[in-house]
Protein backbone atom coordinates (compact mmCIF):
# COMPACT_ATOMS: atom_id res chain seq x y z
CA UNK A 1 0.00 0.00 0.00
CA UNK A 2 1.34 3.43 -0.89
CA UNK A 3 0.90 6.23 1.61
CA UNK A 4 0.71 9.92 1.13
CA UNK A 5 3.74 11.55 2.75
CA UNK A 6 2.46 13.15 5.97
CA UNK A 7 5.53 15.37 6.32
CA UNK A 8 3.81 18.02 4.19
CA UNK A 9 1.47 18.57 7.11
CA UNK A 10 4.18 19.07 9.74
CA UNK A 11 4.28 22.68 10.86
CA UNK A 12 7.36 24.60 9.85
CA UNK A 13 9.00 25.67 13.09
CA UNK A 14 9.67 29.35 13.55
CA UNK A 15 7.87 30.09 10.29
CA UNK A 16 7.60 33.78 9.61
CA UNK A 17 3.98 34.91 9.44
CA UNK A 18 3.06 36.83 6.34
CA UNK A 19 1.45 40.25 6.37
CA UNK A 20 -2.19 40.10 7.67
CA UNK A 21 -3.42 41.42 4.35
CA UNK A 22 -1.40 38.99 2.23
CA UNK A 23 -2.95 35.63 1.31
CA UNK A 24 -1.08 32.67 -0.18
CA UNK A 25 -2.17 29.12 -0.84
CA UNK A 26 0.55 26.76 0.41
CA UNK A 27 -0.77 23.50 -1.08
CA UNK A 28 0.04 21.69 -4.30
CA UNK A 29 -3.51 20.75 -5.29
CA UNK A 30 -4.67 23.24 -7.92
CA UNK A 31 -8.24 23.55 -9.20
CA UNK A 32 -9.51 25.58 -12.12
CA UNK A 33 -12.32 27.04 -10.03
CA UNK A 34 -13.84 26.43 -6.64
CA UNK A 35 -16.99 24.35 -6.38
CA UNK A 36 -19.46 25.96 -3.98
CA UNK A 37 -22.61 24.44 -2.51
CA UNK A 38 -25.11 26.13 -0.19
CA UNK A 39 -27.77 24.60 2.05
CA UNK A 40 -30.35 26.87 3.63
CA UNK A 41 -32.45 24.79 5.97
CA UNK A 42 -34.89 24.87 8.82
CA UNK A 43 -37.30 22.42 10.39
CA UNK A 44 -39.87 22.91 7.63
CA UNK A 45 -37.78 23.50 4.49
CA UNK A 46 -34.43 22.93 2.86
CA UNK A 47 -33.07 24.82 -0.15
CA UNK A 48 -29.96 23.59 -1.93
CA UNK A 49 -27.92 25.55 -4.45
CA UNK A 50 -25.18 23.71 -6.32
CA UNK A 51 -22.31 25.29 -8.28
CA UNK A 52 -23.00 28.63 -6.67
CA UNK A 53 -21.15 31.66 -7.97
CA UNK A 54 -19.04 33.57 -5.41
CA UNK A 55 -20.66 36.89 -6.35
CA UNK A 56 -24.09 35.49 -5.42
CA UNK A 57 -23.03 34.76 -1.85
CA UNK A 58 -24.15 37.32 0.71
CA UNK A 59 -23.87 37.62 4.47
CA UNK A 60 -26.01 35.08 6.31
CA UNK A 61 -29.02 36.71 7.95
CA UNK A 62 -30.53 35.67 11.25
CA UNK A 63 -34.00 34.90 9.90
CA UNK A 64 -34.70 31.58 11.59
CA UNK A 65 -32.81 29.53 8.99
CA UNK A 66 -29.45 27.80 9.24
CA UNK A 67 -26.81 27.84 6.52
CA UNK A 68 -24.17 25.38 5.43
CA UNK A 69 -21.80 26.67 2.79
CA UNK A 70 -19.32 24.09 1.50
CA UNK A 71 -16.38 25.12 -0.68
CA UNK A 72 -14.24 22.61 -2.63
CA UNK A 73 -10.77 23.80 -3.61
CA UNK A 74 -8.48 26.32 -1.93
CA UNK A 75 -6.16 27.33 -4.75
CA UNK A 76 -8.55 30.02 -6.03
CA UNK A 77 -7.41 32.61 -3.50
CA UNK A 78 -9.64 35.43 -4.75
CA UNK A 79 -12.78 33.30 -4.35
CA UNK A 80 -11.83 32.18 -0.83
CA UNK A 81 -11.02 35.73 0.26
CA UNK A 82 -14.22 37.08 -1.29
CA UNK A 83 -16.40 34.51 0.51
CA UNK A 84 -14.68 35.12 3.84
CA UNK A 85 -14.77 38.90 3.68
CA UNK A 86 -18.52 38.87 2.96
CA UNK A 87 -19.03 36.89 6.18
CA UNK A 88 -16.72 39.14 8.20
CA UNK A 89 -14.04 36.49 8.70
CA UNK A 90 -10.79 37.86 10.10
CA UNK A 91 -7.76 37.97 7.78
CA UNK A 92 -5.75 35.74 10.14
CA UNK A 93 -8.40 33.04 9.83
CA UNK A 94 -8.30 33.40 6.03
CA UNK A 95 -4.53 32.84 6.12
CA UNK A 96 -5.06 29.72 8.23
CA UNK A 97 -7.63 28.40 5.73
CA UNK A 98 -5.16 28.77 2.86
CA UNK A 99 -2.18 27.40 4.80
CA UNK A 100 -2.47 23.60 4.49
CA UNK A 101 0.90 22.98 6.19
CA UNK A 102 -0.05 24.17 9.63
CA UNK A 103 -1.01 22.15 12.68
CA UNK A 104 -4.76 21.59 13.25
CA UNK A 105 -6.12 24.13 15.72
CA UNK A 106 -9.18 25.83 17.18
CA UNK A 107 -9.54 29.57 17.72
CA UNK A 108 -12.33 31.82 18.96
CA UNK A 109 -13.00 35.17 17.36
CA UNK A 110 -15.52 37.81 18.37
CA UNK A 111 -18.18 36.93 15.78
CA UNK A 112 -17.28 33.36 14.83
CA UNK A 113 -15.26 30.30 15.77
CA UNK A 114 -12.57 28.73 13.61
CA UNK A 115 -11.48 25.08 13.50
CA UNK A 116 -9.03 23.53 11.07
CA UNK A 117 -8.02 19.87 10.96
CA UNK A 118 -6.72 17.08 8.75
CA UNK A 119 -8.89 14.41 7.21
CA UNK A 120 -8.17 11.12 5.48
CA UNK A 121 -9.99 9.85 2.42
CA UNK A 122 -9.75 6.03 2.39
CA UNK A 123 -8.99 4.41 -0.96
CA UNK A 124 -7.68 1.07 -2.19
CA UNK A 125 -4.07 1.89 -2.99
CA UNK A 126 -3.35 5.47 -1.89
CA UNK A 127 -4.09 7.15 1.42
CA UNK A 128 -5.26 10.65 0.47
CA UNK A 129 -5.19 13.42 3.06
CA UNK A 130 -6.64 16.89 3.01
CA UNK A 131 -7.12 19.94 5.17
CA UNK A 132 -10.66 20.93 6.17
CA UNK A 133 -11.45 24.24 7.86
CA UNK A 134 -14.69 25.18 9.58
CA UNK A 135 -15.96 28.66 10.30
CA UNK A 136 -19.18 28.66 12.31
CA UNK A 137 -21.43 31.11 14.07
CA UNK A 138 -24.87 31.02 15.67
CA UNK A 139 -26.75 30.07 12.49
CA UNK A 140 -24.16 29.18 9.86
CA UNK A 141 -21.26 26.86 9.14
CA UNK A 142 -18.77 27.26 6.30
CA UNK A 143 -16.55 24.30 5.43
CA UNK A 144 -13.48 24.69 3.22
CA UNK A 145 -12.20 21.43 1.72
CA UNK A 146 -8.89 21.11 -0.06
CA UNK A 147 -10.26 18.53 -2.49
CA UNK A 148 -13.66 17.21 -3.53
CA UNK A 149 -14.65 14.16 -1.51
CA UNK A 150 -17.98 12.49 -0.84
CA UNK A 151 -17.74 11.46 2.83
CA UNK A 152 -20.27 14.21 3.75
CA UNK A 153 -22.81 13.04 1.19
CA UNK A 154 -24.89 11.10 3.74
CA UNK A 155 -25.35 14.37 5.67
CA UNK A 156 -26.61 16.11 2.56
CA UNK A 157 -29.12 13.28 2.09
CA UNK A 158 -30.28 13.72 5.68
CA UNK A 159 -30.84 17.43 5.05
CA UNK A 160 -32.72 16.88 1.81
CA UNK A 161 -34.93 14.12 3.19
CA UNK A 162 -35.35 15.64 6.66
CA UNK A 163 -34.01 12.59 8.49
CA UNK A 164 -33.49 12.68 12.29
CA UNK A 165 -32.94 16.07 13.97
CA UNK A 166 -30.36 17.60 11.66
CA UNK A 167 -32.70 20.17 10.10
CA UNK A 168 -34.22 21.00 13.47
CA UNK A 169 -30.86 21.73 15.06
CA UNK A 170 -28.51 24.66 14.85
CA UNK A 171 -25.19 24.85 13.00
CA UNK A 172 -23.21 23.47 15.96
CA UNK A 173 -25.02 20.14 15.66
CA UNK A 174 -24.13 20.09 11.96
CA UNK A 175 -20.50 20.62 13.00
CA UNK A 176 -20.79 17.61 15.30
CA UNK A 177 -22.03 15.39 12.45
CA UNK A 178 -19.20 16.59 10.18
CA UNK A 179 -16.59 15.83 12.83
CA UNK A 180 -18.16 12.42 13.39
CA UNK A 181 -17.82 11.66 9.67
CA UNK A 182 -14.17 12.69 9.67
CA UNK A 183 -13.43 10.51 12.69
CA UNK A 184 -15.30 7.64 11.07
CA UNK A 185 -12.82 7.82 8.17
CA UNK A 186 -9.98 7.62 10.67
CA UNK A 187 -11.58 4.47 12.11
CA UNK A 188 -11.84 2.97 8.62
CA UNK A 189 -8.23 3.84 7.91
CA UNK A 190 -6.95 2.29 11.14
CA UNK A 191 -9.07 -0.83 10.57
CA UNK A 192 -7.63 -1.23 7.07
CA UNK A 193 -4.14 -0.58 8.40
CA UNK A 194 -4.62 -3.23 11.09
CA UNK A 195 -5.62 -5.73 8.41
CA UNK A 196 -2.48 -4.88 6.41
CA UNK A 197 -0.29 -5.38 9.49
CA UNK A 198 -1.79 -8.84 10.06
CA UNK A 199 -0.46 -9.83 6.62
CA UNK A 200 3.11 -9.21 7.81
CA UNK A 201 3.98 -12.82 8.68
CA UNK A 202 7.68 -12.94 9.50
CA UNK A 203 7.47 -16.30 11.27
CA UNK A 204 6.89 -18.24 8.06
CA UNK A 205 10.26 -19.93 7.49
CA UNK A 206 9.31 -21.00 3.96
CA UNK A 207 8.99 -17.44 2.69
CA UNK A 208 11.78 -14.92 2.80
CA UNK A 209 10.65 -11.48 4.09
CA UNK A 210 10.40 -8.77 1.49
CA UNK A 211 13.55 -6.57 1.35
CA UNK A 212 11.37 -3.46 1.80
CA UNK A 213 9.46 -4.86 4.79
CA UNK A 214 11.06 -2.37 7.18
CA UNK A 215 10.26 0.49 4.81
CA UNK A 216 6.61 -0.59 4.77
CA UNK A 217 6.53 -0.74 8.57
CA UNK A 218 8.07 2.73 8.83
CA UNK A 219 5.45 4.09 6.41
CA UNK A 220 2.74 2.57 8.58
CA UNK A 221 4.27 4.21 11.64
CA UNK A 222 4.36 7.61 9.94
CA UNK A 223 0.71 7.30 8.97
CA UNK A 224 -0.35 6.31 12.50
CA UNK A 225 1.65 9.15 14.03
CA UNK A 226 0.03 11.54 11.54
CA UNK A 227 -3.44 10.30 12.50
CA UNK A 228 -2.67 10.62 16.20
CA UNK A 229 -1.37 14.17 15.77
CA UNK A 230 -4.47 15.05 13.76
CA UNK A 231 -6.86 13.66 16.38
CA UNK A 232 -5.32 15.38 19.41
CA UNK A 233 -6.43 18.91 18.37
CA UNK A 234 -10.00 17.65 17.88
CA UNK A 235 -9.91 16.24 21.41
CA UNK A 236 -8.57 19.57 22.69
CA UNK A 237 -11.44 21.33 20.93
CA UNK A 238 -14.01 19.09 22.64
CA UNK A 239 -12.39 19.83 26.02
CA UNK A 240 -12.80 23.56 25.33
CA UNK A 241 -16.44 22.96 24.40
CA UNK A 242 -17.05 20.95 27.57
CA UNK A 243 -15.69 23.82 29.65
CA UNK A 244 -18.25 26.12 28.02
CA UNK A 245 -15.60 28.31 26.42
CA UNK A 246 -17.05 28.11 22.90
CA UNK A 247 -19.73 30.74 22.48
CA UNK A 248 -21.48 29.11 19.51
CA UNK A 249 -21.98 25.62 20.97
CA UNK A 250 -25.36 25.29 22.67
CA UNK A 251 -25.53 23.64 26.08
CA UNK A 252 -28.04 21.04 24.88
CA UNK A 253 -25.51 19.83 22.30
CA UNK A 254 -22.59 19.42 24.70
CA UNK A 255 -23.35 15.71 25.06
CA UNK A 256 -22.67 15.21 21.36
CA UNK A 257 -19.25 16.81 21.59
CA UNK A 258 -18.53 14.64 24.63
CA UNK A 259 -19.17 11.71 22.30
CA UNK A 260 -16.65 13.19 19.86
CA UNK A 261 -14.13 13.32 22.70
CA UNK A 262 -14.77 9.65 23.48
CA UNK A 263 -14.27 8.77 19.81
CA UNK A 264 -10.98 10.67 19.84
CA UNK A 265 -9.81 8.81 22.94
CA UNK A 266 -10.73 5.49 21.32
CA UNK A 267 -8.84 6.42 18.16
CA UNK A 268 -5.79 7.46 20.18
CA UNK A 269 -5.88 4.11 22.02
CA UNK A 270 -6.13 2.32 18.67
CA UNK A 271 -3.16 4.30 17.37
CA UNK A 272 -1.11 3.35 20.43
CA UNK A 273 -2.01 -0.33 20.02
CA UNK A 274 -1.11 -0.30 16.32
CA UNK A 275 2.19 1.46 17.05
CA UNK A 276 2.95 -1.16 19.68
CA UNK A 277 2.10 -3.90 17.17
CA UNK A 278 4.35 -2.30 14.55
CA UNK A 279 7.20 -2.09 17.05
CA UNK A 280 6.71 -5.78 17.82
CA UNK A 281 6.76 -6.58 14.11
CA UNK A 282 10.02 -4.68 13.75
CA UNK A 283 11.60 -6.60 16.63
CA UNK A 284 10.26 -9.88 15.24
CA UNK A 285 11.70 -9.06 11.80
CA UNK A 286 15.19 -8.54 13.22
CA UNK A 287 14.83 -11.59 15.46
CA UNK A 288 13.78 -13.85 12.58
CA UNK A 289 16.49 -12.45 10.32
CA UNK A 290 19.07 -13.03 13.06
CA UNK A 291 17.81 -16.59 13.60
CA UNK A 292 17.97 -17.33 9.87
CA UNK A 293 21.50 -15.95 9.74
CA UNK A 294 22.43 -18.18 12.69
CA UNK A 295 21.02 -21.20 10.86
CA UNK A 296 23.04 -20.35 7.77
CA UNK A 297 26.21 -19.86 9.81
CA UNK A 298 25.63 -23.14 11.68
CA UNK A 299 25.19 -25.03 8.41
CA UNK A 300 28.35 -23.50 6.97
CA UNK A 301 30.25 -24.30 10.19
CA UNK A 302 29.12 -27.95 10.12
CA UNK A 303 30.18 -28.31 6.49
CA UNK A 304 33.56 -26.70 7.22
CA UNK A 305 34.04 -28.92 10.30
CA UNK A 306 33.39 -32.07 8.26
CA UNK A 307 36.06 -31.14 5.72
CA UNK A 308 38.71 -30.11 8.26
CA UNK A 309 39.94 -33.71 9.01
CA UNK A 310 39.60 -34.64 5.34
CA UNK A 311 41.74 -31.68 4.40
CA UNK A 312 44.22 -32.68 7.11
CA UNK A 313 44.59 -36.20 5.64
CA UNK A 314 44.89 -34.83 2.11
CA UNK A 315 47.54 -32.39 3.36
CA UNK A 316 49.62 -35.15 4.94
CA UNK A 317 49.71 -37.29 1.81
CA UNK A 318 50.28 -34.32 -0.38
CA UNK A 319 53.67 -33.48 1.19
CA UNK A 320 55.58 -35.89 -1.18
CA UNK A 321 58.28 -36.99 1.25
CA UNK A 322 60.45 -39.93 0.01
CA UNK A 323 60.09 -42.06 3.15
CA UNK A 324 56.30 -42.38 3.35
CA UNK A 325 55.53 -46.14 3.58
CA UNK A 326 51.87 -45.72 2.58
CA UNK A 327 52.88 -44.36 -0.81
CA UNK A 328 54.51 -47.68 -1.72
CA UNK A 329 51.68 -49.81 -0.32
CA UNK A 330 49.54 -51.54 -2.93
CA UNK A 331 46.28 -50.63 -1.19
CA UNK A 332 47.40 -47.24 0.17
CA UNK A 333 45.18 -45.15 -2.11
CA UNK A 334 42.11 -47.33 -1.35
CA UNK A 335 42.89 -47.26 2.38
CA UNK A 336 43.03 -43.47 2.46
CA UNK A 337 39.66 -43.27 0.69
CA UNK A 338 38.11 -45.70 3.15
CA UNK A 339 39.37 -43.58 6.05
CA UNK A 340 38.04 -40.38 4.42
CA UNK A 341 34.60 -41.89 3.74
CA UNK A 342 34.36 -43.32 7.28
CA UNK A 343 35.28 -39.98 8.83
CA UNK A 344 32.83 -38.16 6.54
CA UNK A 345 29.81 -40.34 7.33
CA UNK A 346 30.80 -40.70 10.96
CA UNK A 347 30.74 -36.95 11.48
CA UNK A 348 27.45 -36.62 9.61
CA UNK A 349 25.85 -39.25 11.88
CA UNK A 350 27.29 -37.52 14.96
CA UNK A 351 26.04 -34.06 13.96
CA UNK A 352 22.64 -35.48 13.03
CA UNK A 353 22.26 -37.09 16.48
CA UNK A 354 23.23 -33.76 18.04
CA UNK A 355 20.51 -32.14 15.85
CA UNK A 356 22.95 -29.59 14.53
CA UNK A 357 21.44 -29.84 11.05
Secondary structure, 3 states (H helix, E strand, C coil): CEECCHHHHCCCCCCCCCCCCCCCCCCCCCCCCCEEEEEEECCCCEEEECCCCHHHCCCCCCCCCEEEEEEECCCCHHHHHHHHHHCCCCHHHHHHHHCCCCCCEEEECCCCEEEEEEEEECCCCEEEEEEEEEEECCCEEEEEECCCCCCCHHHHHHHHHCCCCCCCCCHHHHHHHHHHHHHHHHHHHHHHHHHHHHCCCCCCCCCCCCCCHHHHHHHHHHHHHHHHHHHHHHHHHHHHHHCCCCCCCCHHHHHHHHHHHHHHHHHHHHHHHHHHHHHHHHHHHHHHHHHHHHHHHHHHHHHHHHHHHHHHHHHHCCCCCCCCHHHHCCCHHHHHHHHHHHHHHHHHHHHHHCCCC
